[in-house]
């Protein structure tokens, strides 16, 4: 009987720790989506350079997409505090 009680306490403790860890990881990898900005005749490389400099971040990936009839870059960045941030930048026409 004592073993079952200890096992139950250990299991609850494990579940609480696992839940706390999952919440911490979710907060760390939270994605913030920033609205579309216009890239007024900038090259993709200059957009990346500007975003990295202005946001103190590192660009992880760039995906080109169509938004209506306009071309949009969806850019995923890693911020200095470890969060992932996603921005959309409208490409020059």
N, C-alpha and C positions, 0 to 999 in steps of 0.2 A: 504494500500500500504506500509506503514511504517513497519507494522508487517511482511509482506512477505520479505522485505529487511533484517530485523533483523534475521528472520528465516534462510534466505539464508546464511548470514554471520556466524551464529551459526553452521549451517550444515557443511560449509567448514572448520570451526575451528575444529569441531568434527572429520571430515574425516582426517585432517592433524594430529591431535593428535593420532588417531587410527593407522594411517600409521606409524607414528614415533614409537609408542609402538610396533607394529608388527616387525619393523626393529630391534629395540632394543632386542626384545625377540629372533629373528632369530640369531642375532650376539651372544647372550648369550649362546644359545644352539647349536652353530655351532659344527659340528662333524669333527674332524680331523682324517683321516685314516692314520696310520703309516704302512709302509711295513712290511712284514713278517720277524721276527727275529728268530733265532734258539735257542732252549732252552737246548742245549747240556747236556742231562741227568739230568735236573732239575725236581723236582716234581712240580706239579701244584701249591701247596701252596708256594713253594719257588719262583716260577715265580711271583705270586701275591705279595708276600712280597717285592721282588726286584722292581717290577713296582711301587708299592705304595711309596717306599722309594726314588727311583731315580727320580720320576716325581712329588713328593709332591702331591699325589692324593689318591683317594679312589676308589677301584674296585667296580663297581656297579653290573656287571654280567660277567659270563664266559660261552661261548658256544663252544662246541667241534664240529668241522666240518672236512670234508674230502676235501683236496685240491690236486686233482690228486690222488696219492696213499699215500699221507702223511696226518697225523692227524695235525690239526691246531686249536689252541685256539683263538677264537675271544673274546677279552677282552674289555669291556666298562668301562672307568674310568671317574671320576669327578675330574677335576683339582682344585687347590687351588683358581684360579680366576673364578671358576664357569662354565667352559666350559666342554663339554663332548668330550672325546677323545677315539677313537676306535683303538686298536692295534691288530695285528695278530702275534701270536708266534707259530712257528712250534714246535710241541711236539717232544720229543726224540724218535728215531726210535726203 
